[in-house]
Amino acid sequence: MLARTTQFHFSMYAGLSCLQNYWAVVLANAHRFLPCFIFFFLNFIRKLLLVNC
Protein backbone atom coordinates (compact mmCIF):
# COMPACT_ATOMS: atom_id res chain seq x y z
CA MET A 1 0.00 0.00 0.00
CA LEU A 2 2.77 2.42 0.98
CA ALA A 3 4.74 1.55 -2.14
CA ARG A 4 1.69 2.20 -4.31
CA THR A 5 1.10 5.59 -2.66
CA THR A 6 4.76 6.53 -3.10
CA GLN A 7 4.60 5.49 -6.73
CA PHE A 8 1.46 7.60 -7.21
CA HIS A 9 3.11 10.64 -5.65
CA PHE A 10 6.21 10.11 -7.75
CA SER A 11 4.20 9.90 -10.99
CA MET A 12 2.28 13.03 -9.99
CA TYR A 13 5.53 14.82 -9.28
CA ALA A 14 6.98 13.64 -12.60
CA GLY A 15 3.88 14.91 -14.40
CA LEU A 16 4.13 18.29 -12.65
CA SER A 17 7.80 18.71 -13.47
CA CYS A 18 7.07 17.76 -17.08
CA LEU A 19 4.32 20.38 -17.16
CA GLN A 20 6.67 22.90 -15.58
CA ASN A 21 9.27 22.22 -18.28
CA TYR A 22 6.57 22.62 -20.94
CA TRP A 23 5.58 26.02 -19.56
CA ALA A 24 9.22 27.06 -19.31
CA VAL A 25 9.65 26.28 -23.02
CA VAL A 26 6.42 28.09 -23.90
CA LEU A 27 7.41 31.18 -21.91
CA ALA A 28 10.93 31.11 -23.35
CA ASN A 29 9.48 31.14 -26.87
CA ALA A 30 6.60 33.51 -26.07
CA HIS A 31 8.39 36.53 -27.53
CA ARG A 32 8.39 34.77 -30.92
CA PHE A 33 4.69 33.91 -30.85
CA LEU A 34 3.47 37.09 -29.19
CA PRO A 35 3.51 39.43 -32.22
CA CYS A 36 1.54 36.93 -34.31
CA PHE A 37 -0.89 36.33 -31.48
CA ILE A 38 -1.45 40.05 -30.91
CA PHE A 39 -1.93 40.60 -34.64
CA PHE A 40 -4.56 37.84 -34.90
CA PHE A 41 -6.23 38.99 -31.70
CA LEU A 42 -6.53 42.60 -32.89
CA ASN A 43 -7.79 41.43 -36.27
CA PHE A 44 -10.41 39.30 -34.52
CA ILE A 45 -11.57 42.23 -32.37
CA ARG A 46 -11.74 44.50 -35.40
CA LYS A 47 -13.94 41.96 -37.23
CA LEU A 48 -16.22 41.71 -34.20
CA LEU A 49 -16.53 45.49 -34.02
CA LEU A 50 -17.26 45.73 -37.75
CA VAL A 51 -19.98 43.10 -37.39
CA ASN A 52 -21.55 44.75 -34.34
CA CYS A 53 -21.39 48.39 -35.42
N, CA, C and O of each residue as an XYZ file, in Angstrom:
212
protein
N       0.834     -1.204      0.000
C       0.000      0.000      0.000
C       0.870      1.255      0.000
O       0.646      2.184     -0.776
N       1.874      1.263      0.894
C       2.769      2.416      0.982
C       3.537      2.600     -0.322
O       3.730      3.721     -0.794
N       3.969      1.485     -0.892
C       4.736      1.546     -2.140
C       3.866      2.132     -3.251
O       4.331      2.933     -4.062
N       2.601      1.721     -3.275
C       1.692      2.204     -4.311
C       1.475      3.721     -4.165
O       1.469      4.457     -5.152
N       1.300      4.163     -2.929
C       1.103      5.594     -2.665
C       2.342      6.385     -3.076
O       2.234      7.449     -3.687
N       3.508      5.862     -2.740
C       4.762      6.528     -3.102
C       4.892      6.620     -4.616
O       5.309      7.640     -5.165
N       4.523      5.520     -5.278
C       4.597      5.491     -6.732
C       3.642      6.532     -7.330
O       3.982      7.223     -8.290
N       2.457      6.630     -6.751
C       1.461      7.596     -7.215
C       1.992      9.017     -7.067
O       1.897      9.826     -7.990
N       2.551      9.311     -5.896
C       3.106     10.641     -5.653
C       4.259     10.937     -6.609
O       4.400     12.053     -7.107
N       5.072      9.924     -6.852
C       6.208     10.108     -7.748
C       5.736     10.412     -9.171
O       6.280     11.290     -9.839
N       4.707      9.670     -9.631
C       4.201      9.898    -10.986
C       3.548     11.272    -11.078
O       3.657     11.943    -12.105
N       2.870     11.696    -10.013
C       2.279     13.025     -9.986
C       3.364     14.092    -10.070
O       3.248     15.070    -10.809
N       4.414     13.878     -9.298
C       5.534     14.820     -9.277
C       6.201     14.883    -10.660
O       6.549     15.957    -11.152
N       6.370     13.703    -11.271
C       6.984     13.645    -12.598
C       6.116     14.396    -13.608
O       6.629     15.119    -14.462
N       4.797     14.218    -13.502
C       3.878     14.915    -14.396
C       3.961     16.419    -14.203
O       3.949     17.176    -15.173
N       4.045     16.855    -12.940
C       4.125     18.288    -12.646
C       5.413     18.884    -13.183
O       5.404     19.969    -13.764
N       6.516     18.184    -12.994
C       7.797     18.710    -13.467
C       7.814     18.756    -14.993
O       8.395     19.662    -15.591
N       7.170     17.770    -15.615
C       7.070     17.761    -17.075
C       6.271     18.975    -17.527
O       6.656     19.659    -18.476
N       5.161     19.243    -16.848
C       4.320     20.384    -17.163
C       5.085     21.678    -16.967
O       4.974     22.612    -17.762
N       5.870     21.719    -15.884
C       6.670     22.901    -15.579
C       7.685     23.156    -16.702
O       7.888     24.295    -17.121
N       8.308     22.091    -17.172
C       9.266     22.222    -18.282
C       8.564     22.728    -19.535
O       9.094     23.568    -20.262
N       7.352     22.201    -19.778
C       6.571     22.616    -20.939
C       6.299     24.112    -20.884
O       6.473     24.820    -21.875
N       5.864     24.593    -19.702
C       5.576     26.017    -19.556
C       6.837     26.855    -19.682
O       6.797     27.958    -20.227
N       7.952     26.344    -19.184
C       9.224     27.058    -19.305
C       9.576     27.247    -20.780
O      10.018     28.322    -21.185
N       9.378     26.196    -21.579
C       9.652     26.279    -23.017
C       8.699     27.266    -23.679
O       9.113     28.079    -24.506
N       7.414     27.191    -23.311
C       6.417     28.090    -23.895
C       6.761     29.545    -23.584
O       6.724     30.407    -24.463
N       7.098     29.806    -22.310
C       7.410     31.176    -21.908
C       8.709     31.655    -22.549
O       8.847     32.834    -22.877
N       9.659     30.741    -22.726
C      10.930     31.111    -23.347
C      10.718     31.504    -24.806
O      11.424     32.363    -25.333
N       9.737     30.867    -25.456
C       9.478     31.141    -26.867
C       8.326     32.118    -27.077
O       7.938     32.395    -28.212
N       7.776     32.641    -25.972
C       6.600     33.508    -26.068
C       6.880     34.742    -26.911
O       6.008     35.188    -27.658
N       8.084     35.302    -26.804
C       8.392     36.533    -27.532
C       8.358     36.314    -29.042
O       8.202     37.271    -29.801
N       8.502     35.064    -29.487
C       8.387     34.773    -30.921
C       6.929     34.709    -31.347
O       6.561     35.194    -32.417
N       6.091     34.097    -30.487
C       4.689     33.907    -30.855
C       3.842     35.137    -30.585
O       2.801     35.330    -31.214
N       4.288     35.973    -29.646
C       3.469     37.088    -29.189
C       3.044     38.046    -30.301
O       1.861     38.378    -30.375
N       3.947     38.507    -31.169
C       3.508     39.432    -32.224
C       2.416     38.839    -33.111
O       1.451     39.527    -33.445
N       2.556     37.594    -33.488
C       1.539     36.932    -34.311
C       0.227     36.851    -33.559
O      -0.839     37.126    -34.110
N       0.317     36.470    -32.286
C      -0.886     36.329    -31.476
C      -1.607     37.661    -31.341
O      -2.827     37.731    -31.491
N      -0.853     38.718    -31.059
C      -1.445     40.055    -30.909
C      -2.090     40.487    -32.225
O      -3.190     41.038    -32.233
N      -1.404     40.234    -33.326
C      -1.932     40.597    -34.636
C      -3.271     39.913    -34.901
O      -4.240     40.563    -35.295
N      -3.320     38.590    -34.680
C      -4.557     37.843    -34.901
C      -5.661     38.298    -33.958
O      -6.826     38.393    -34.341
N      -5.272     38.579    -32.711
C      -6.234     38.992    -31.698
C      -6.861     40.337    -32.071
O      -8.076     40.512    -31.978
N      -6.023     41.281    -32.493
C      -6.531     42.598    -32.891
C      -7.400     42.494    -34.138
O      -8.426     43.165    -34.243
N      -6.993     41.666    -35.065
C      -7.787     41.426    -36.272
C      -9.160     40.882    -35.911
O     -10.177     41.309    -36.458
N      -9.173     39.928    -34.977
C     -10.406     39.300    -34.518
C     -11.332     40.340    -33.887
O     -12.527     40.368    -34.179
N     -10.780     41.192    -33.023
C     -11.569     42.234    -32.365
C     -12.130     43.209    -33.394
O     -13.287     43.620    -33.308
N     -11.297     43.574    -34.370
C     -11.742     44.505    -35.404
C     -12.908     43.916    -36.200
O     -13.853     44.632    -36.530
N     -12.850     42.623    -36.509
C     -13.943     41.964    -37.226
C     -15.208     41.961    -36.392
O     -16.300     42.192    -36.910
N     -15.061     41.696    -35.086
C     -16.223     41.714    -34.199
C     -16.860     43.099    -34.169
O     -18.082     43.233    -34.232
N     -16.025     44.120    -34.074
C     -16.534     45.491    -34.024
C     -17.227     45.864    -35.338
O     -18.266     46.524    -35.332
N     -16.651     45.443    -36.450
C     -17.260     45.731    -37.747
C     -18.613     45.047    -37.871
O     -19.549     45.607    -38.443
N     -18.713     43.831    -37.333
C     -19.979     43.100    -37.387
C     -21.013     43.768    -36.491
O     -22.177     43.894    -36.873
N     -20.598     44.196    -35.306
C     -21.551     44.748    -34.343
C     -21.972     46.177    -34.653
O     -23.122     46.548    -34.416
N     -21.058     46.981    -35.180
C     -21.387     48.393    -35.417
C     -22.055     48.562    -36.778
O     -22.407     49.679    -37.158
